[in-house]
Amino acid sequence: MGSFSKPCLPKAETLSTTHLVMSETGSNSNPLPPARYRRQDSRWVSIPLRIVYLGLFLLLCGFYLTPKVSGVQTSFYLTLLPATLFLLPWRKDYSFIFSWQFVAFCSLPLILALSTFWADGANADVVREATYYWKLVLYLAAFYCAIYLLLEQYGDEILRNLLLAIIVVGLVSGIASLIAYGIDGGFQKFYRIGGISLEGNIDKTGMLFGFHALFCCYGIRHSSLFWRWLSWTGLVISCTYIFLSQTKIPIIMAGVAILLSATLTPSRIFKILVALVLFTAIPFAYFIMFGDLPLFHRSVAYSARLELWGKTFEEFMLSPIVGSGLVHKQFITLNYVLPHPHNYLLDVARFTGLLGIAACAWQGLGVLYTVATKKNLLSWVPGLYVAWFLFGTLAMLIYAQQPLVKPNYIWFFYWAPLAILLARSYLEQGKLRPSGSAYQQIYQKQTPPNIESN
């Protein structure tokens, strides 16, 4: 993992309307590349782009700070969504909408929404009108477009800034959560910590700090001493939070983050100390405090999920090709009643059958395609975003329902990293080529603006 450091690859030249196009012979007489927007230099374009930028940060950082998910949704409705819808009519080039990346992203929401036409409302516990689901499809499509427009404008810089922003807000949220935990007597009772966000849901907030621990590894390799110390502090706070949450997947994420941070330091002694602490001291402390070892506690969670998944699989087999059709709530009854199977893939399967599973597979393969080379995999961008998606998907397989939902934790776990990776993949391939044969002949082998080449 020694090469897992700051991206050392050269940035592609930024193409702007103020630069002359250079041909292979050195001539600068070729025409300028056409603008991406009508009146590109006007405030009608620049201001909405800044609002979309702000909206993305408010949406993703808000998960750490807002007590209820409704606050995250409000920020989406007031900033990112309207600004994106305002920008799209100003576009001159819509080729990204016809890319396989956009189609792959939208395939699953579309299939889930279409399946409502063959759903039997009599089997539903809670029913919604069909327009509700198509509105959610619009939200997700607009979210992808917002990600694409930002990457097109700002390149990988916005992805690095996003990691740094989450490091800061995660640190603030972690400190606030630990203070609230201590005031409530948590350090005497050692009950599972729930945090200050997402209605105090233990598993979901635990996942948020699992992601935060991973993102802190990026800050540890930052050139600024301030960011390095802030990231080390954030890593300690996140791992402490995860330790107290006793949540299994975040425990794995914290372990990965600790090992990764150790490999990023040159000291061999420090690496040995980290390994000893991780594999001996922490498990021993965990056993002393909670009476069991990490990942072995609360074994009923494993058996209950297996039973729940078996029941859901039986429902899937009743209509394995197209499923039973999506309804808002269709509870699963065993010896207890649960609103969903705590596995998004099985939830997709019971509602849309193999059709929906194929869409999920397409999305997963699309993500793997973005790191087809070792350089991509072992770079912070997109490597760390792939780790975000993979751990988010793992959480979805343990905690979540089908993903056609309003902005909530599923957007943070799944849709955000997926949109970022697919949109970046399209730009990196150089398929964004404005019309004009002279321009295409010169730039057909060049990387799009602001996206790092491989």
C-alpha positions in Angstrom: 0.0 0.0 0.0 3.0 2.3 -0.2 1.8 3.7 -3.5 -1.6 4.5 -1.9 -0.8 8.2 -1.5 -1.5 11.5 -3.0 -2.2 11.2 -6.7 1.1 11.7 -8.4 -0.4 11.5 -11.9 -0.2 14.7 -14.0 -3.3 16.7 -14.4 -4.8 17.0 -17.9 -4.7 20.6 -19.2 -7.7 22.6 -18.3 -9.6 23.5 -21.4 -11.4 26.8 -21.3 -12.7 29.3 -23.7 -9.8 31.6 -22.9 -7.1 29.2 -24.3 -6.2 28.7 -27.9 -6.3 25.2 -29.2 -2.9 23.8 -30.1 -2.5 21.4 -33.0 0.0 18.6 -33.3 2.2 20.9 -35.4 2.2 23.7 -32.8 -0.2 26.0 -34.6 -2.6 28.0 -32.6 -4.9 29.0 -35.4 -7.6 26.3 -34.7 -10.9 27.4 -33.4 -11.7 27.6 -29.7 -13.7 24.7 -28.2 -17.4 25.6 -28.0 -18.9 26.5 -24.7 -20.8 23.9 -22.7 -23.6 26.3 -21.8 -25.4 29.1 -23.5 -24.0 32.4 -22.2 -21.4 30.3 -20.4 -19.6 33.3 -18.8 -22.8 34.8 -17.4 -24.0 34.8 -13.8 -27.0 32.7 -15.0 -24.6 29.8 -15.2 -21.8 30.6 -12.6 -24.1 31.3 -9.7 -26.3 28.1 -10.1 -23.1 26.1 -10.4 -21.9 27.5 -7.1 -25.2 26.7 -5.5 -25.0 23.1 -6.7 -21.5 22.9 -5.3 -22.8 24.2 -1.9 -25.8 21.9 -2.1 -23.7 18.8 -2.6 -21.6 19.6 0.5 -24.7 20.4 2.5 -26.3 17.2 1.5 -23.4 14.9 2.3 -22.0 16.7 5.3 -25.5 17.2 6.7 -25.8 13.5 7.5 -23.2 14.0 10.3 -24.8 17.1 11.8 -28.6 17.2 11.3 -30.5 15.4 14.1 -33.2 14.3 11.6 -32.9 13.2 8.0 -35.6 15.8 7.1 -32.9 18.5 7.5 -30.8 16.7 4.8 -33.8 16.4 2.5 -34.7 20.1 3.0 -31.1 21.1 2.0 -31.5 19.0 -1.2 -34.8 20.5 -2.1 -33.7 24.1 -1.6 -30.2 24.0 -3.1 -29.0 21.1 -5.2 -32.2 20.1 -6.9 -33.6 23.5 -8.2 -30.1 24.8 -9.2 -29.5 21.6 -11.2 -32.8 21.8 -12.9 -32.2 25.5 -13.7 -28.8 24.7 -15.2 -29.8 21.9 -17.5 -31.8 24.0 -20.0 -28.7 26.2 -20.5 -26.7 23.2 -21.7 -25.6 22.9 -25.3 -24.3 19.3 -24.9 -26.4 16.5 -23.4 -24.2 13.6 -24.6 -23.6 12.5 -21.0 -27.3 11.7 -20.6 -26.9 9.1 -23.4 -23.8 7.5 -21.9 -23.9 3.9 -20.5 -22.9 5.4 -17.2 -26.0 7.5 -16.9 -28.2 4.7 -18.1 -26.6 2.3 -15.6 -27.2 4.7 -12.8 -30.9 5.2 -13.7 -31.7 1.6 -14.6 -32.4 0.4 -11.1 -34.7 3.4 -10.1 -36.5 3.1 -13.4 -37.1 -0.7 -13.0 -38.3 -0.2 -9.5 -40.7 2.6 -10.5 -42.0 0.6 -13.5 -42.7 -2.4 -11.3 -45.3 -0.4 -9.5 -47.6 -1.0 -12.5 -47.8 -4.7 -11.8 -47.8 -4.5 -8.0 -50.9 -5.7 -6.1 -51.9 -3.0 -3.7 -53.9 -5.5 -1.7 -50.7 -7.1 -0.5 -49.2 -3.8 0.7 -49.2 -2.6 4.2 -48.6 1.0 3.1 -49.5 2.2 -0.4 -48.2 5.2 -2.4 -49.4 6.7 -5.6 -47.3 5.9 -8.7 -46.3 9.6 -9.1 -44.4 9.3 -5.8 -41.9 6.8 -7.3 -41.5 8.7 -10.5 -40.7 11.8 -8.5 -37.9 9.8 -6.7 -36.6 8.8 -10.1 -36.4 12.4 -11.1 -34.5 13.2 -7.9 -31.9 10.6 -8.5 -31.5 11.5 -12.2 -31.0 15.2 -11.2 -28.6 14.1 -8.5 -26.4 12.3 -11.1 -26.6 15.4 -13.4 -25.5 17.6 -10.5 -22.5 15.4 -9.9 -21.6 15.3 -13.5 -21.9 19.1 -13.9 -19.7 19.7 -10.9 -17.0 17.2 -12.0 -17.0 18.7 -15.5 -16.5 22.2 -14.0 -14.2 21.5 -11.1 -12.6 18.1 -11.8 -11.1 16.0 -9.0 -10.5 19.1 -6.9 -14.1 19.0 -5.7 -13.7 15.3 -4.7 -10.7 16.1 -2.6 -12.4 19.1 -1.0 -15.4 16.9 -0.2 -13.2 14.4 1.7 -11.6 17.3 3.7 -15.0 18.8 4.4 -16.3 15.4 5.7 -13.2 15.0 7.8 -14.0 18.3 9.6 -17.8 17.8 10.1 -17.2 14.2 11.1 -14.7 15.3 13.7 -17.2 17.9 15.1 -20.0 15.3 15.1 -17.9 12.7 16.8 -16.8 15.1 19.5 -20.3 16.3 20.1 -21.6 12.7 20.2 -19.0 11.6 22.7 -19.7 14.7 24.9 -23.5 13.9 24.8 -22.7 10.3 25.5 -20.6 11.2 28.6 -23.2 13.6 29.9 -25.8 10.9 29.7 -23.6 8.5 31.7 -22.5 6.4 28.8 -18.9 6.1 30.1 -20.3 4.5 33.3 -22.9 2.2 31.6 -21.1 1.6 28.3 -24.4 1.3 26.3 -24.2 1.5 22.5 -23.7 5.1 21.3 -26.2 6.5 18.8 -24.7 9.9 18.0 -26.3 13.2 17.4 -27.6 12.6 13.8 -30.0 10.3 11.9 -32.4 10.1 14.9 -29.7 8.4 16.9 -29.8 5.2 14.8 -26.9 3.1 16.1 -26.0 1.1 13.1 -26.4 3.9 10.5 -24.4 6.5 12.5 -21.8 3.8 13.2 -21.4 3.5 9.4 -21.0 7.2 9.0 -18.0 7.1 11.3 -16.7 4.1 9.5 -16.6 6.2 6.4 -15.1 9.1 8.3 -12.3 6.9 9.6 -11.4 5.9 6.0 -11.6 9.5 4.8 -9.2 10.6 7.6 -6.5 8.4 5.9 -6.6 10.8 3.0 -6.0 13.8 5.3 -3.1 11.9 7.0 -1.2 12.1 3.7 -2.1 15.8 3.1 0.8 18.2 2.5 -0.4 20.5 5.3 0.6 19.7 8.9 -2.7 21.2 10.0 -4.7 18.6 8.0 -2.5 15.8 9.1 -3.0 16.5 12.8 -6.7 17.1 12.2 -7.1 13.8 10.4 -5.2 11.9 13.1 -7.5 13.4 15.7 -10.5 12.5 13.5 -9.3 8.9 13.2 -9.0 8.5 16.9 -12.4 10.1 17.5 -14.1 7.9 14.9 -12.5 4.7 16.1 -13.5 5.5 19.7 -17.1 6.1 18.5 -17.1 2.9 16.6 -15.7 1.0 19.6 -18.6 2.3 21.7 -21.2 1.7 19.0 -20.3 -2.1 18.9 -21.5 -2.1 15.2 -19.9 -4.9 13.2 -19.3 -3.4 9.7 -17.9 -0.1 11.1 -15.5 -2.2 13.3 -14.1 -3.7 10.1 -13.9 -0.3 8.5 -12.1 1.1 11.5 -9.6 -1.8 11.4 -8.9 -1.1 7.7 -8.5 2.6 8.4 -6.0 1.9 11.2 -4.0 -0.5 9.1 -4.0 1.9 6.1 -2.9 4.9 8.3 -0.1 2.8 9.6 1.2 1.9 6.1 1.2 5.6 5.3 3.8 6.4 8.0 7.5 5.7 7.4 8.2 4.5 11.0 8.5 0.7 11.2 8.2 0.8 15.0 4.9 2.7 14.7 3.6 0.0 12.3 4.4 -2.7 14.8 2.8 -0.9 17.7 -0.4 -0.3 15.6 -0.6 -4.0 14.7 -0.2 -5.0 18.4 -2.8 -2.5 19.5 -5.3 -3.5 16.8 -5.0 -7.3 17.2 -4.4 -7.6 21.0 -5.1 -4.5 23.1 -8.3 -3.5 21.4 -9.9 -7.0 21.4 -8.9 -7.4 25.0 -10.4 -4.0 26.0 -13.5 -4.9 24.1 -13.9 -8.2 26.0 -13.4 -6.5 29.3 -15.9 -3.7 28.7 -18.6 -5.7 26.8 -18.0 -9.3 27.8 -17.4 -10.5 24.2 -15.1 -10.1 21.3 -15.7 -7.9 18.3 -17.8 -9.5 15.5 -18.8 -12.3 17.9 -21.2 -10.3 20.1 -25.0 -10.3 19.6 -25.0 -13.6 17.6 -28.8 -13.3 17.4 -28.3 -10.6 14.8 -26.8 -13.2 12.5 -29.5 -15.8 13.0 -32.4 -13.3 12.8 -31.1 -12.0 9.5 -30.6 -15.4 8.0 -34.2 -16.3 8.9 -35.4 -12.9 7.5 -33.5 -13.4 4.3 -34.8 -16.9 3.8 -38.3 -15.6 4.1 -37.6 -12.9 1.6 -36.0 -15.4 -0.8 -39.2 -17.4 -0.7 -41.2 -14.3 -1.7 -38.7 -13.8 -4.6 -39.2 -17.3 -5.9 -43.0 -16.7 -6.3 -42.2 -14.4 -9.2 -38.5 -14.7 -10.0 -38.4 -12.9 -13.4 -40.1 -9.6 -12.7 -41.0 -9.8 -9.0 -44.2 -8.9 -7.3 -44.0 -5.1 -8.0 -42.8 -2.3 -5.7 -45.1 -1.1 -2.9 -44.1 1.5 -0.3 -44.3 -0.9 2.6 -44.8 -4.7 2.6 -43.9 -6.0 6.0 -42.2 -9.4 6.6 -43.8 -11.5 9.3 -41.9 -14.2 11.1 -42.2 -14.5 14.9 -41.9 -10.7 14.7 -42.8 -8.1 12.0 -40.1 -6.1 10.2 -40.7 -3.4 7.5 -38.0 -4.7 5.1 -35.5 -7.6 4.8 -32.4 -5.6 5.9 -30.8 -6.5 2.5 -31.3 -4.2 -0.4 -30.5 -6.9 -3.0 -33.2 -9.2 -1.6 -35.6 -6.4 -1.4 -35.0 -5.5 -5.0 -35.3 -9.2 -5.9 -38.7 -9.6 -4.3 -40.1 -6.5 -6.0 -38.5 -6.7 -9.4 -37.0 -10.2 -9.7 -34.0 -10.9 -11.9 -34.7 -7.8 -13.9 -33.8 -5.6 -10.9 -30.9 -7.9 -9.9 -29.4 -7.4 -13.4 -29.6 -3.6 -12.9 -27.8 -3.9 -9.6 -25.1 -6.1 -11.2 -24.7 -3.5 -14.0 -24.1 -0.8 -11.5 -21.6 -2.9 -9.6 -19.7 -3.8 -12.7 -19.7 -0.2 -13.8 -17.9 0.8 -10.5 -15.3 -2.0 -11.0 -14.7 -0.7 -14.5 -13.7 2.7 -13.1 -10.7 1.0 -11.3 -9.7 -1.4 -14.1 -6.1 -0.3 -13.8 -3.8 -0.6 -10.7 -3.1 3.2 -10.8 -6.7 4.0 -10.4 -7.2 1.5 -7.7 -4.2 2.6 -5.7 -4.9 6.4 -5.9 -7.0 8.4 -3.5 -9.3 9.4 -6.4 -11.0 7.3 -7.4 -9.6 4.5 -5.2 -11.0 5.9 -1.9 -14.4 6.5 -3.5 -14.5 2.9 -4.7 -13.9 1.9 -1.0 -16.8 4.2 -0.1 -19.1 2.4 -2.5 -17.9 -1.1 -1.6 -18.4 -0.6 2.2 -21.6 1.2 1.5 -22.9 -1.7 -0.6 -21.8 -4.1 2.2 -23.9 -2.0 4.7 -26.8 -2.1 2.2 -26.6 -5.9 2.3 -27.0 -5.9 6.1 -29.1 -2.9 7.0 -31.0 -1.5 4.0 -34.2 -1.7 1.9 -34.6 -1.2 -1.8 -32.8 2.1 -2.7 -35.6 4.1 -4.5 -36.1 6.5 -1.6 -36.0 10.2 -0.7 -32.6 11.5 0.3 -31.6 9.5 3.4 -28.7 7.3 4.5 -29.0 5.1 1.4 -28.0 8.1 -0.7 -24.8 8.5 1.4 -24.0 4.8 1.4 -24.8 4.0 -2.2 -26.1 6.6 -4.6 -23.5 9.3 -3.9 -20.3 7.2 -4.5 -22.0 5.5 -7.4 -22.9 8.8 -9.1 -19.4 10.2 -8.5 -17.6 7.1 -9.9 -19.8 6.7 -13.0 -19.8 10.4 -13.9 -16.0 10.6 -13.4 -15.6 7.5 -15.5 -17.4 9.1 -18.4 -15.3 12.2 -18.2 -12.1 10.3 -17.9 -12.8 8.3 -21.0 -12.7 11.5 -23.0 -16.2 11.0 -24.5 -17.2 14.6 -23.8 -16.3 16.1 -27.3 -18.1 19.2 -28.4 -19.2 19.3 -32.0 -16.7 20.4 -34.7 -14.5 18.2 -36.7 -11.3 20.2 -36.1 -11.8 20.1 -32.4 -12.5 16.3 -32.4 -9.4 15.6 -34.5 -7.2 17.4 -32.0 -8.8 16.3 -28.7 -10.1 12.8 -29.5 -7.1 11.3 -27.6 -7.1 13.8 -24.7 -8.6 13.6 -21.2 -11.5 15.9 -20.5 -10.8 19.0 -18.5 -9.8 18.8 -14.9 -9.9 15.0 -14.7 -6.6 13.3 -13.9 -5.2 11.1 -16.7 -3.9 7.6 -16.1 
